[in-house]
Amino acid sequence: MEKSLSEITWSEEQGVVAMSSERSLLLIFGRGDMDTKWRHWEEFAVQVLPREESASYRSVDFRFRDQIVARTTGGADL
């Protein structure tokens, strides 16, 4: 699974925000501890994204300690 990013921007509200290259998935990294958040993204990309049900994901939020919030196109938080 490719873990590269196509865009990286800064949002006053959300901090570091990026788009994944492969799926145009919105990735919200927030502020601080980027090494840990990047590792979480790498693990998520390898362990979760290959699953069929992950096709409905529209965003993944890494701002919270010990929690990754994945939102689907229907708006549900997983």
Buried (B, 14 or more C-beta within 10 A) or exposed (E): BEBEBEEEEEEEEBBBBBBBEBBEBBBBBBEEBBEEBBEBBEEBBEEBBEEEEBEEBBBBBBBEEEEBEBBBEEEEEE
